[in-house]
Amino acid sequence: MKRTLIFRKLKKRPKKILVCRTDRIGDFVLSLPVFEVLGNQLGMEVHVLCRGINLPLLQNLPHIASSIAYHETLEARLVAELNTQKFDALLVLVNDEAGMRLVPQLNNIPVRIGPLSKPSRLFHLTHPVLQKRSRSIKSEAQYNLDLLQVFNWQGEPPRPKLEFSQTEETRFLADLAKLAPKLDRGMGFIALHAGMHDSALNWPFDHYRGLLSELLAAGYQVVLTGNGKGEIELGRQMSLGLPQEAKLIDLSGQLELRQLALLFRYARLYIGGSTGPTHVANAALCPIISFYPPIRVQSATRWAPFLADGEVLSPPVECKQAYKCIGEVCPDKDCMGKISVEAAFKAVKRQIRPNPLAL
């Protein structure tokens, strides 16, 4: 395995750094260890630029000096404001569209660090790092942390973690009692999130439904989660035809991101695919059962929750595809269905923890 190629290391450590990660929730959660290392281990004043949807994930983190919302329609105003802040360094964690546009406009920041994915980046980064992330030979979180070798950091990576105040937890439990009056807190519950966007292959709906039936038959209490019209409808379909006495509560579409994280904080186990809430559950320190495709750039090697408790299940196939599923012409088409309900249920029994609501 080749090492990350650092072209230049810093002789003097910056004091005030702007870190940019402007993509989705799961990608952003995998960046949380970087913020912690910069603030707690390297002693920097850390300012984070991210999409507004991710701002709640930064609440109460003591190593974050400020969080700044990125919106492309307000980019010119944002750049003007950032250029007045006198940052010593800029760290761009990934070359997404926003990052590619922002770096040339922030060239008054003396130290500019980021992945070298295109030759043009050499004109805008003072400290480029060659990584070749598309090879997907390590976790996205580790790719992010490897950029810190510019600062001569060689420490142990921390797990992504969210922080909740006692007041916040108390308020959430009161809200949960109103949202889910039939929830038996003495039993505890499993959180099941069957939906996801189309960025990766998911476990089939029939398998999620089969696992739900097994869980309910075994006496577990299950809370369904989801966001958006598609996932709300998915929750409705998951609930169809189940016995009225089943211990099932559907909270799809009813929780904001911070509430969702707190729900996972109190769950006995989380179950879901390669999606943002899976990473949120891990950062809430909930054990997980998750399902990941074998395609190289979608694989668990690259995108599984970082340093998680629990199990990640992938199809028992040798996939030769690097970037996307080839569908019907693949000899292992519908490979995600080869992860059996039985295998998932056994994993549940191995990984479920004592009821946090009873502690």
FIRODO-603436 format. One record per residue (C-alpha): z negated, x, y negated; residue in one letter. Coordinates in pm, whole numbers, padded with zeros to 5 digits, always signed. Layout:
BEGIN
ZXYa ...
end
This chain:
BEGIN
+00000+00000+00000m +00104+00149-00335k -00147+00185-00613r -00104+00016-00950t +00094+00251-01176l -00089+00314-01504i +00135+00493-01754f -00142+00568-02005r -00519+00537-01994k -00732+00483-02302l -00950+00766-02426k -01158+00537-02648k -01275+00195-02533r -01193-00096-02769p -01478-00300-02915k -01300-00629-02989k -01033-00753-02747i -00808-01059-02733l -00719-01166-02377v -00419-01395-02330c -00361-01623-02028r -00172-01940-02115t -00073-02097-01782d -00228-02351-01544r -00586-02419-01441i -00582-02234-01108g -00417-01926-01259d -00671-01931-01541f -00971-01954-01307v -00840-01642-01132l -00869-01468-01471s -01241-01541-01515l -01347-01217-01340p -01154-01016-01603v -01347-01178-01887f -01677-01107-01713e -01595-00741-01648v -01477-00685-02006l -01788-00844-02154g -02067-00757-01911n -01955-00429-01756q -01742-00275-02032l -01942-00411-02326g -01652-00552-02527m -01644-00851-02759e -01412-01083-02565v -01194-01349-02727h -00976-01564-02499v -00645-01730-02585l -00555-02010-02343c -00414-02360-02325r -00644-02633-02449g -00682-02784-02101i -00864-02468-01990n -01112-02441-02278l -01385-02641-02097p -01394-02375-01825l -01520-02121-02079l -01818-02324-02200q -02157-02152-02170n -02009-01820-02051l -02230-01564-02229p -01967-01289-02223h -01711-01494-02423i -01732-01447-02801a -01474-01717-02877s -01202-01926-02713s -00877-02010-02890i -00640-02291-02794a -00271-02207-02761y -00008-02469-02841h +00356-02371-02870e +00427-02612-03157t +00160-02436-03365l +00253-02085-03260e +00347-01952-03605a +00018-02066-03756r -00173-01924-03460l -00005-01584-03487v -00083-01567-03858a -00448-01642-03786e -00473-01393-03498l -00324-01119-03713n -00617-01153-03956t -00883-01108-03686q -00867-00726-03661k -00863-00705-03283f -00879-00351-03142d -00685-00448-02830a -00468-00720-02678l -00464-00777-02302l -00187-01004-02173v -00266-01089-01811l +00073-01229-01713v +00423-01231-01860n +00467-01605-01892d +00687-01751-02167e +00404-01772-02419a +00292-01417-02357g +00646-01286-02385m +00681-01450-02726r +00338-01361-02861l +00318-00988-02791v +00602-00882-03028p +00439-01092-03303q +00099-00925-03256l +00217-00567-03285n -00038-00492-03557n -00301-00484-03281i -00315-00110-03205p -00369-00130-02828v -00150-00375-02632r -00191-00388-02253i -00001-00593-01998g +00216-00596-01685p +00550-00419-01708l +00788-00673-01555s +01089-00616-01780k +01216-00297-01951p +01194-00470-02290s +00814-00476-02255r +00813-00101-02311l +00895-00169-02678f +00595-00397-02728h +00317-00272-02497l +00135+00049-02583t -00018+00059-02233h +00218-00101-01978p +00107-00136-01617v +00361-00153-01332l +00240-00401-01067q +00531-00585-00897k +00326-00900-00845r +00615-01075-00669s +00536-00863-00363r +00216-01071-00335s +00019-00810-00142i -00315-00889-00308k -00497-01167-00489s -00381-01275-00833e -00738-01211-00946a -00712-00853-00822q -00378-00806-01000y -00554-00917-01319n -00845-00679-01259l -00609-00390-01185d -00501-00401-01550l -00853-00286-01639l -00783+00053-01486q -00646+00133-01832v -01015+00142-01933f -01104+00360-01629n -01285+00064-01473w -01337+00100-01096q -01625-00143-01034g -01689-00424-00788e -01499-00743-00876p -01710-01050-00957p -01637-01394-00819r -01508-01654-01069p -01808-01849-01196k -01864-02142-01428l -02190-02191-01616e -02368-02523-01669f -02673-02590-01884s -02965-02791-01748q -02899-03057-02011t -02536-03080-01905e -02626-03117-01538e -02883-03387-01612t -02634-03580-01824r -02366-03553-01555f -02595-03688-01284l -02674-03986-01506a -02302-04041-01565d -02231-04009-01193l -02482-04283-01116a -02282-04514-01345k -01939-04406-01218l -02037-04425-00851a -02331-04666-00814p -02276-04684-00436k -02306-04306-00392l -02593-04226-00156d -02740-03911-00312r -02967-03860-00014g -02665-03816+00216m -02474-03579-00005g -02095-03589-00011f -01772-03405+00061i -01516-03386-00222a -01158-03442-00104l -00865-03364-00337h -00535-03442-00161a -00300-03425-00459g -00128-03132-00626m +00170-03039-00841h +00490-02910-00684d +00415-02539-00735s +00340-02492-00362a +00365-02675-00030l +00077-02908+00050n -00079-03039+00370w +00089-03370+00467p -00058-03697+00341f -00097-03830+00697d -00308-03526+00783h -00534-03575+00482y -00567-03940+00577r -00641-03847+00938g -00908-03598+00831l -01062-03859+00601l -01087-04102+00892s -01252-03835+01108e -01503-03751+00835l -01599-04113+00778l -01625-04181+01152a -01859-03882+01183a -02088-04030+00919g -01998-03812+00623y -01981-03956+00272q -01655-03865+00093v -01563-03869-00276v -01190-03866-00359l -01076-03687-00674t -00744-03662-00855g -00585-03668-01198n -00275-03838-01335g -00089-04148-01218k +00045-03987-00901g -00294-03871-00778e -00462-04199-00874i -00204-04379-00658e -00264-04125-00383l -00634-04206-00391g -00554-04576-00360r -00331-04511-00060q -00598-04294+00104m -00843-04584+00077s -00616-04853+00225l -00720-05012+00553g -01055-04839+00585l -01359-05041+00695p -01564-05183+00407q -01874-05005+00534e -01704-04666+00507a -01891-04423+00283k -01591-04360+00058l -01589-04343-00322i -01267-04296-00519d -01317-04121-00854l -00949-04035-00901s -00859-04040-01270g -01219-04096-01384q -01343-03742-01446l -01271-03491-01719e -01233-03127-01614l -01593-03032-01686r -01720-03338-01498q -01494-03251-01206l -01645-02903-01191a -01995-03049-01192l -01902-03291-00915l -01797-02991-00704f -02118-02813-00804r -02311-03087-00622y -02074-03140-00328a -02161-03020+00020r -01800-02909+00066l -01463-02926-00109y -01132-02992+00071i -00790-02951-00095g -00461-02765-00117g -00328-02483-00334s -00412-02646-00665t -00624-02595-00975g -00922-02805-00861p -00954-02584-00551t -01015-02285-00778h -01248-02490-00997v -01452-02581-00688a -01481-02214-00597n -01592-02125-00951a -01852-02403-00925a -01981-02214-00618l -01892-02489-00372c -01772-02390-00022p -01410-02485+00037i -01159-02576+00305i -00809-02524+00170s -00450-02532+00295f -00196-02267+00191y +00174-02223+00274p +00313-01909+00439p +00583-01846+00174i +00517-01503+00026r +00469-01591-00341v +00274-01909-00252q +00059-01752+00018s -00317-01738+00049a -00296-01360+00010t -00187-01412-00352r -00334-01747-00450w -00639-01832-00238a -00965-01885-00428p -01109-01541-00501f -01414-01430-00301l -01471-01790-00192a -01713-01926+00063d -01534-02134+00326g -01199-02114+00504e -00834-02107+00403v -00599-02251+00666l -00230-02158+00686s +00041-02258+00937p +00063-02047+01255p +00422-01938+01180v +00602-01622+01072e +00767-01720+00746c +01047-01496+00620k +01086-01672+00287q +00977-01489-00027a +01007-01751-00300y +01066-02106-00177k +01090-02327+00129c +01442-02367+00270i +01357-02706+00417g +01560-02858+00699e +01738-02536+00795v +01409-02357+00862c +01319-02325+01233p +00959-02405+01133d +01039-02692+00896k +00739-02905+00803d +00522-02604+00889c +00222-02730+00691m +00190-03011+00945g +00118-02748+01209k -00230-02712+01062i -00393-02979+01275s -00649-03237+01167v -00865-03112+01454e -00860-02754+01317a -00953-02878+00970a -01237-03094+01103f -01381-02802+01300k -01367-02592+00983a -01557-02865+00798v -01837-02857+01053k -01856-02477+01027r -01861-02461+00648q -02047-02767+00520i -02367-02674+00338r -02698-02855+00293p -02695-03134+00036n -02737-02978-00314p -02849-03315-00449l -03154-03300-00223a -03262-02950-00326l 
end
